Amino acid sequence: PLSCRVGRVVLGELTRPGFLEGVLRRGAEWRRRLEGAPLVERVAVRGLGFMLGVECRRPVAPLIARLAREHRMLVLNAGPRTIRVLPPLILSGEEEERMLRGLESVLGGVSWASN
């Protein structure tokens, strides 16, 4: 069936020589970029690889809504003050830049007056 074929293709990609090492390397770079970005609401960046959480000073529900609405980003919360950022393992450089710009836009100059 189709689902088995898709599973075989995915496993083939994941076990391709150098793929996981590249993911680890890119995940470490993604973390450095998040830690160095001008995100005034950031308290800390936690997690491993591409599975990262950006801990914020205030509740993140309105920020998640803005990221989805204004920047078409699919992010979740990991508690009331943490935004879970979990991009795909095949994230392109262009997509990474767009995500970082979205986070900088929303977390870099947050207006809490309406919340």
QUIMOFEN-V920840 format. One record per residue. N is the residue number from 1. RES is the residue in one letter. PHI is phi in radians with two decimals (none if undefined). OMEGA is omega in degrees with one decimal (none if undefined). D_FIRST is the distance of its C-alpha to the first C-alpha in whole Angstrom. Layout:
N_RES_PHI_OMEGA_D_FIRST, N_RES_PHI_OMEGA_D_FIRST
This chain:
1_P_none_-177.7_0, 2_L_-1.03_-177.3_4, 3_S_-1.08_177.6_6, 4_C_-1.17_179.6_6, 5_R_-1.10_178.0_7, 6_V_-1.07_178.5_9, 7_G_-1.03_178.8_10, 8_R_-1.14_179.3_11, 9_V_-1.13_179.9_13, 10_V_-1.10_178.6_15, 11_L_-1.07_177.1_16, 12_G_-1.07_179.6_17, 13_E_-1.20_-178.7_19, 14_L_-1.14_-178.3_20, 15_T_-1.71_177.1_22, 16_R_-1.10_-179.3_23, 17_P_-0.93_176.4_27, 18_G_1.56_-175.9_29, 19_F_-1.11_-177.3_26, 20_L_-1.17_176.3_27, 21_E_-1.09_177.0_31, 22_G_-1.13_177.6_31, 23_V_-1.11_179.5_29, 24_L_-1.09_179.7_32, 25_R_-1.11_-179.3_35, 26_R_-1.19_177.1_34, 27_G_-1.12_177.8_33, 28_A_-1.13_177.9_37, 29_E_-1.17_178.1_38, 30_W_-1.04_178.6_36, 31_R_-1.08_178.9_38, 32_R_-1.02_-179.3_42, 33_R_-1.16_177.7_41, 34_L_-1.15_179.8_41, 35_E_-1.20_-178.5_44, 36_G_-1.61_-177.9_46, 37_A_-1.25_-180.0_45, 38_P_-1.36_-179.6_48, 39_L_-1.85_-172.9_46, 40_V_-1.12_179.9_49, 41_E_-1.52_-178.3_48, 42_R_-1.27_171.9_46, 43_V_-1.75_-178.3_47, 44_A_-2.79_171.2_45, 45_V_-2.04_-177.9_41, 46_R_-2.18_174.1_39, 47_G_2.13_-177.8_36, 48_L_-2.30_176.7_34, 49_G_1.00_178.0_32, 50_F_-1.48_179.8_31, 51_M_-1.53_-175.0_31, 52_L_-2.13_174.0_34, 53_G_-2.15_176.3_37, 54_V_-1.81_179.3_40, 55_E_-1.36_-175.6_42, 56_C_-2.01_-179.1_45, 57_R_-1.29_-174.5_48, 58_R_-2.28_177.1_47, 59_P_-0.99_-170.9_45, 60_V_-1.73_-176.6_42, 61_A_-0.92_178.8_40, 62_P_-1.18_178.5_42, 63_L_-1.24_178.3_41, 64_I_-1.09_177.9_37, 65_A_-1.08_178.7_38, 66_R_-1.13_179.2_40, 67_L_-1.06_179.1_37, 68_A_-1.22_-174.8_35, 69_R_-1.25_-172.7_37, 70_E_-1.55_-173.1_39, 71_H_-2.19_177.0_37, 72_R_0.95_179.3_33, 73_M_-1.76_175.6_32, 74_L_-1.75_177.7_30, 75_V_-2.25_-179.3_32, 76_L_-2.21_172.6_32, 77_N_-1.69_173.4_35, 78_A_-2.25_-172.3_36, 79_G_1.89_-173.7_39, 80_P_-1.22_-175.7_41, 81_R_-2.16_-178.4_43, 82_T_-2.27_174.6_40, 83_I_-1.65_178.5_37, 84_R_-1.55_178.5_34, 85_V_-1.91_-176.2_33, 86_L_-2.35_-179.8_29, 87_P_-1.27_177.3_28, 88_P_-1.18_-179.8_25, 89_L_-1.14_-178.4_25, 90_I_-1.76_-179.4_25, 91_L_-0.98_178.3_28, 92_S_-1.46_176.9_30, 93_G_-1.05_178.7_34, 94_E_-1.14_178.2_34, 95_E_-1.17_177.8_32, 96_E_-1.08_178.3_34, 97_E_-1.07_-179.2_37, 98_R_-1.12_177.6_36, 99_M_-1.12_-179.5_35, 100_L_-1.11_177.2_39, 101_R_-1.09_178.0_41, 102_G_-1.11_178.2_39, 103_L_-1.11_178.4_40, 104_E_-1.11_-179.5_43, 105_S_-1.13_-174.8_44, 106_V_-1.47_-177.2_43, 107_L_-1.63_-177.2_45, 108_G_-1.46_-178.8_47, 109_G_-2.54_-174.6_50, 110_V_-1.26_172.6_49, 111_S_-1.83_-175.8_51, 112_W_-1.74_-175.6_51, 113_A_-1.04_-176.5_54, 114_S_-1.55_-176.3_51, 115_N_-1.73_none_49
